[in-house]
C-alpha cells in the first residue's frame, strides 16, 4: 500500500507540473532549416507568426532592433538607421520564404553583411556572450512573428 501511495503521489506531481507548465512541450533550443532557391519556405518548427508581435520584436532595441539599420513603416517617432534598405514594401519585393531567410541568416545573400543572423546555426556563431552560446539570438516563434509582420508590408 505504501508503494502505491508513493507512485500515486509522483503521478500527481507530474500531472500537476504539466498542467502548470501547459500542454505544450518547451521549445527546443534550435530547429533545423533548409535553404532552397534563396528561401526558407517552411516556418521554423512549424510555428505560426503573429504580425503584431513581430512588429514589437522588430522595433525593440533589445530583441530584433531592426530600426538600428532599417527605416521601418511604423507610426512611432523613432530614430532609424539607414545602413540597410527601407523595409516598407518588402513583401512586394520578396517572397515570404526569402524574407524568412533574410531574417534568419542574411549571410546567404551577402557574406560580408553586418546584419546579425538572428537564427543562424549556433555552430556558425562567433564571439558570442556566454549567456547566448549554443542558441540563436531570437527564438523560432519570434522569427516567425517578425516574418509575419514583414509579410504584411506590401
Secondary structure, DSSP 8 states (H G I E B T S, - for coil): -HHHHHHHHHHHHHHHHHHHH-SS----S------SSS---S-GGG----HHHHHHHHH-TTTT-GGGTS----SS------SS---TTHHHHS-HHHHHHHHH-GGGT-TT--S--TT--GGG--S--GGGTTS-SS-HHHHHHHHHHHTT--
